[in-house]
Amino acid sequence: MSLADLVRAYGATRAALDPREQEADIIRRVTGSLRAVQGDDGPARMRAVADNRRLWLAMESALVHPANQLPPAMRAGLISLGRAVQREMDGPEPDLAFLIEVNEQVAAGLTGQG
């Protein structure tokens, strides 16, 4: 099997997943990057935090979109949580354990495992 075949197969598998499972998978990947850089102060840590920032900015954008069908109270709660995450990432030394825990809880909630 060629690399192109593997990429196509992977893409088809991802597309077959429920949208919430796809979202949880993205969060898990970003969380894995944060976990991998614990104890690191170099560029990899900065990249992992930047990826987490992009994730939360994208989630907030989706949450405030008028077509979002989540209940308003849930959207407001997630936006508030996202802003707390953003404040943590704005600090000089973001607490990766906190960021990982929040991400894990959100991913679990998306898949009904929370």
Secondary structure, DSSP 8 states (H G I E B T S, - for coil): --HHHHHHHHHHHHHHS-HHHHHHHHHHHHHHHHHHTTT--SHHHHHHHHHHHHHHHHHHHHHHSTT--S-HHHHHHHHHHHHHHHHHHHSSS--HHHHHHHHHHHHHHHTT--
